[in-house]
C-alpha cells in the first residue's frame, strides 16, 4: 500500500527551526506540528500545506514524498 511521508522534521532541522517556534510562526498547535514531524497525521489540509511551503520557502514536492510498495 502506498503512503505519503511528510518531511517537515528534516526540513525544520536543516533550517534550525524548532517545532514550537514553527507552530508559533504558522499559528498551528504545537501538537499538530509534532504529529506532522512524526508522520502521525491522517490528513493535511491543502491550505495548511500551502502555508508550510510559503513560510519555509519550499515546494510541495520538498514537503511530501510518495512511497510505493
CORSUL-V376786 format. One record per backbone hydrogen bond with DSSP energy under -0.5 kcal/mol. NH is the residue of the N-H (numbers start at 1). CO is the residue of the C=O. E is the energy in kcal/mol with one decimal. If there is no record, write none. Layout:
nh->{NH:NH}
co->{CO:CO}
e->{E:E}
//
This chain:
nh->{3:5:7:7:11:12:13:14:15:16:16:17:22:23:24:25:26:27:27:28:33:34:35:36:37:38:39:40:41:49:50:51:52:53:54:55:56:57:57:58:62:63:63:64:65:67:67}
co->{67:65:5:63:7:8:9:10:11:12:13:12:18:19:20:21:22:23:24:23:29:30:31:32:33:34:36:35:35:45:46:47:48:49:50:51:52:53:54:53:59:59:60:60:5:3:65}
e->{-2.2:-3.3:-0.7:-3.5:-1.8:-2.9:-2.3:-2.3:-1.7:-0.6:-0.9:-2.6:-2.5:-2.3:-1.9:-2.6:-2.3:-0.6:-0.7:-2.4:-1.9:-2.5:-2.3:-2.3:-2.6:-1.8:-1.4:-3.2:-0.6:-2.3:-2.5:-2.0:-2.5:-2.4:-2.5:-2.9:-2.1:-0.9:-0.5:-2.2:-1.3:-1.0:-0.7:-2.3:-2.0:-3.5:-0.5}
//
